[in-house]
Amino acid sequence: MKVKFREVYWEKLYTGEPIGKPKFSHDIIKRYRRVIRIVSQLEDTKMLRQFKGLRFEALTGNLKGYHSLRVNKQYRIIVTVLEKEIQLDRVMREEVVIEEMNKHYQ
């Protein structure tokens, strides 16, 4: 899947570019990057659901319309899944937009 980032901060956190004082520990950043790499190598969300440790799930309540991917027990990545139709072959492709990373139950 194609991965996009809602804010430059999340992209720089993934690519390792300097962003000033990090908001997260080195271990959390390392796990964040691992999750993004896994997502970028997969074809669609059906394949993503096979990675049980990521606990890919639709969110409810005030986050309805978003999905989450677990970084660890404490942190999760909030994403939007977009379907894009490729005009030439009329195939639907999914894109994942990284919205934010936060503490679960916060």
Phi, psi and omega in degrees: 000152174279137180247128175241163182235128180296322181235151180300327181305314183291327177291316179294325176298322179288315184281345179088011178289152180298134180228018184084205180290121182292147179276348186232158179290163179302320180295318179294319178297318178299317178292322176302312180298322179297316180298316180296319178299316179300312181300317183292339181269353184263158181281317185202180183290336176299318177292326181296326180294341179287339177274087187301327182294337179279340178048053178296123182207152174285143180264161182235181178070223182288353177253019179300136183100348177253165175233164177230152174233131182279133173270315172202193182295333185265323187248150175219155176258129178266128183228159169247135178256122180247139174259130179241132177268126177275120189298321187294313183250007176055034181258141177272129176240149179256143172239146176247128177253120178283116182270311182189170171233133180213174176283137179295143182065029179257000000 
